[in-house]
Amino acid sequence: MDSTTDGFARRDFLKVAGGGLAAALGASLTPAASAADGPGGHELPKLPYDYAALEPYYDEATVRLHHDVHHAGYVTGLNAAEKKLAAALEAKDFSDAKSICKALAFHGSGHILHSILWTNMKPGGGGDPDGDLAYAINKQFGTIAGFRDLLAAAATAVEGSGWGILAHRAMDNALVVLQAEKHENLTQWGVTPLLALDVWEHAYYLKYQNKRKDWVQAFLEHLVNWDDVAGRLRASRGRA
C-alpha cells in the first residue's frame, strides 16, 4: 500500500463517494439518499406520484414491484457494499476489493438509474421536448423524430437486461445515446444520464410480457417527463 492510499482517511473517502453520487443523481437526489454522513446511508426515494398514476401505460402492479422490491434491492446492495468498504478501510484489509468494487458499480448504478427513471416519467407525459432541450436534440441528432427512433432502437436491442440512455457529455457539451447492459456496462466516462429507459424484464413483463418494443414505445409516447430531462441537462451543463 502506498502512502497516498494509507493516508486516505475514511471520512475523506465517504465525502468523495457521497459527492460523486450526488452529481450522478442530480435533481433526483434527496438528503435521505446521500451517504455523506456515513457508509450505507442510502434510502429508497419516494415516488413522485401514486402507484397507479401512470396507468394505463404503466400498470400499478409493476410500479409497486419495480419500486418497492427491485429498486429497494439495489439500495440494500449499495448500502451493504459501502459498509463492507468502510470495514475494509478500517481494517486495512483489501483482500475483498474486487467483489466490493463490483457490488458498488452494480448496485450503485442500479440505484442511480432507477432514481432517475421515476422522475423521468409523469402522468400525461410523452410528446416532444421543447426549448433548449429540443434545440440540443435537433443539433445533435438532426430531428427529434430521429433521436426518438435511435433511442427506441438502442433500448430495444439491449442484449439481455439493461437500459437505453440519453446522456450529456460535458467534455464537448454533446448529447449521446447509449446502451447499458445490466446497469453499469457500456457507459462512457464523464457522461451524466438525463433520460433512463429501463428494459430489464422486471420493468415491463407483467403488462407487456416479452414485447419490449411495445414498452419502449409506450414510455416514449406517453410517459416521458421532458421537463425533468431538460432540468437535468441544465444541471449537467452548470456543473461542467
C-alpha positions in Angstrom: 0.0 0.0 0.0 1.4 3.4 -0.9 1.5 6.4 1.4 -1.4 8.1 -0.5 -3.7 5.2 -0.1 -2.7 4.6 3.5 -3.3 8.3 4.3 -6.7 8.5 2.7 -9.0 8.8 5.7 -12.3 7.0 5.9 -14.1 10.3 6.2 -12.4 11.7 3.1 -13.5 8.7 1.1 -17.1 9.0 2.2 -17.1 12.7 1.4 -15.9 11.9 -2.2 -18.3 9.0 -2.6 -21.3 10.9 -1.5 -20.4 13.9 -3.7 -20.0 11.6 -6.7 -23.4 10.0 -6.2 -24.9 13.5 -5.8 -23.5 14.6 -9.1 -24.8 11.5 -10.9 -28.3 11.7 -9.4 -28.6 15.4 -10.0 -32.2 16.7 -9.5 -33.5 13.4 -8.0 -31.1 13.2 -5.1 -32.6 13.9 -1.8 -30.8 14.3 1.6 -32.1 10.8 2.6 -30.4 9.4 -0.5 -26.9 10.8 0.3 -24.2 8.7 2.0 -22.2 11.8 3.1 -23.0 11.2 6.8 -21.7 7.6 6.8 -21.5 4.4 4.8 -24.7 2.7 3.9 -26.9 5.7 4.4 -28.9 5.5 1.1 -32.7 5.2 1.2 -35.3 4.3 -1.4 -36.7 7.6 -2.8 -40.4 8.1 -2.7 -42.3 8.0 -5.9 -43.3 11.5 -7.2 -46.8 10.2 -8.0 -49.2 7.4 -6.8 -48.6 3.8 -7.8 -51.5 3.9 -10.3 -50.8 7.3 -11.7 -49.1 6.1 -14.9 -52.0 3.8 -15.9 -52.8 2.5 -18.5 -49.3 2.7 -19.9 -47.5 1.6 -16.8 -49.6 -0.6 -14.5 -49.9 -0.3 -10.8 -48.7 -3.8 -10.0 -45.5 -3.3 -12.0 -44.8 0.0 -10.4 -45.1 -1.4 -6.9 -42.9 -4.4 -7.7 -40.4 -2.4 -9.6 -40.0 0.4 -7.0 -40.7 -1.4 -3.7 -38.8 -4.7 -4.5 -36.3 -4.2 -7.3 -35.2 -0.7 -6.7 -35.2 -1.3 -3.0 -32.9 -4.3 -3.6 -30.3 -2.1 -5.2 -30.4 0.3 -2.3 -29.8 -2.5 0.1 -27.0 -3.9 -2.1 -25.3 -0.5 -2.3 -25.5 0.1 1.5 -24.1 -3.4 2.2 -21.2 -2.7 -0.3 -20.4 0.6 1.3 -20.4 -0.9 4.8 -18.0 -3.6 3.6 -15.8 -1.0 2.1 -15.8 1.1 5.3 -14.8 -2.1 7.2 -12.1 -2.8 4.8 -10.7 0.7 5.1 -10.8 0.5 8.9 -9.0 -2.9 8.9 -6.7 -2.0 6.0 -7.7 -5.4 4.6 -8.4 -5.1 0.9 -8.4 -8.8 0.0 -12.1 -8.5 -1.0 -11.7 -5.3 -3.0 -12.7 -6.9 -6.3 -16.1 -8.1 -5.1 -16.7 -4.8 -3.2 -16.0 -2.7 -6.3 -18.2 -4.9 -8.4 -21.1 -4.5 -6.0 -20.6 -0.8 -5.8 -20.7 -0.5 -9.5 -23.8 -2.8 -10.0 -25.9 -1.7 -7.1 -24.8 1.9 -7.1 -25.6 2.2 -10.8 -28.9 0.4 -10.3 -29.9 2.9 -7.6 -28.8 5.9 -9.6 -30.6 4.9 -12.8 -33.8 3.9 -11.0 -33.9 7.2 -9.1 -33.7 9.0 -12.5 -36.3 6.7 -14.0 -39.1 7.6 -11.6 -38.7 11.4 -12.2 -38.2 10.8 -15.9 -41.9 9.7 -16.0 -45.1 11.6 -15.2 -48.9 11.1 -15.8 -49.7 12.6 -19.2 -46.1 12.6 -20.3 -44.7 11.9 -23.7 -45.0 14.2 -26.7 -42.0 16.2 -27.9 -39.5 18.2 -25.8 -39.2 21.9 -26.4 -36.9 24.8 -25.6 -33.2 24.3 -25.1 -33.6 20.5 -24.9 -35.3 20.4 -28.3 -32.6 22.6 -29.7 -29.9 20.4 -28.4 -31.5 17.2 -29.6 -32.1 18.7 -33.1 -28.5 19.9 -33.2 -27.1 16.5 -32.2 -29.4 14.1 -33.9 -30.9 16.1 -36.8 -34.5 15.8 -35.7 -36.5 14.9 -32.6 -38.1 12.0 -34.5 -34.7 10.7 -35.5 -33.5 10.9 -31.9 -36.6 9.1 -30.7 -36.1 6.3 -33.2 -32.5 6.0 -32.3 -33.2 5.7 -28.6 -36.0 3.3 -29.2 -33.8 1.1 -31.4 -30.9 1.2 -28.9 -33.2 0.3 -25.9 -35.0 -2.5 -27.7 -31.7 -4.0 -28.9 -30.0 -4.2 -25.5 -28.6 -7.7 -25.0 -30.2 -9.3 -22.0 -31.0 -6.8 -19.3 -30.2 -3.1 -19.3 -31.2 0.4 -20.3 -31.5 2.9 -23.1 -29.9 6.2 -22.0 -29.7 9.8 -23.3 -26.7 11.4 -21.6 -24.9 14.7 -21.6 -21.2 14.6 -22.2 -19.7 17.7 -20.6 -16.3 17.3 -22.4 -17.8 18.7 -25.6 -21.3 19.7 -24.5 -22.7 16.8 -26.6 -25.7 14.6 -26.2 -25.1 10.8 -26.6 -27.5 7.9 -26.9 -26.0 4.8 -25.1 -27.0 1.3 -24.2 -26.3 0.0 -20.7 -26.1 -3.8 -20.2 -27.1 -4.6 -16.6 -26.7 -1.1 -15.0 -23.1 -0.3 -15.3 -21.7 -1.7 -18.6 -21.1 0.1 -21.9 -21.2 3.6 -20.5 -18.8 6.5 -21.4 -16.8 8.0 -18.6 -17.8 11.5 -17.7 -21.4 11.5 -19.0 -24.4 12.4 -17.0 -27.6 10.4 -17.7 -30.6 12.6 -18.5 -33.1 10.0 -19.6 -33.0 6.4 -18.4 -35.3 3.9 -20.1 -35.4 0.6 -18.1 -35.6 -2.6 -20.3 -34.9 -5.2 -17.7 -37.8 -7.6 -17.9 -38.9 -6.7 -14.4 -39.6 -3.2 -15.7 -42.3 -4.3 -18.1 -43.1 -8.0 -18.2 -46.3 -8.1 -16.1 -48.1 -5.9 -18.7 -46.1 -6.2 -21.9 -44.8 -9.8 -21.4 -41.9 -10.3 -24.0 -42.9 -7.3 -26.1 -40.1 -5.0 -25.1 -40.7 -2.8 -28.2 -44.2 -2.1 -27.1 -43.0 -1.0 -23.6 -40.4 1.3 -25.2 -42.9 2.8 -27.5 -45.4 3.4 -24.6 -42.6 5.0 -22.5 -41.6 7.5 -25.2 -45.0 8.3 -26.4 -47.0 8.6 -23.2 -44.7 8.7 -20.1 -41.6 10.8 -20.6 -41.3 13.8 -18.4 -39.4 16.1 -20.7 -39.3 18.9 -18.1 -37.3 16.6 -15.9 -34.9 15.7 -18.7 -34.5 19.4 -19.6 -33.7 20.2 -15.9 -31.1 17.5 -15.8 -29.4 18.9 -18.9 -29.3 22.4 -17.4 -27.9 21.0 -14.2 -25.2 19.0 -16.0 -24.2 22.0 -18.1 -24.0 24.0 -14.9 -21.5 21.6 -13.4 -19.3 21.5 -16.5 
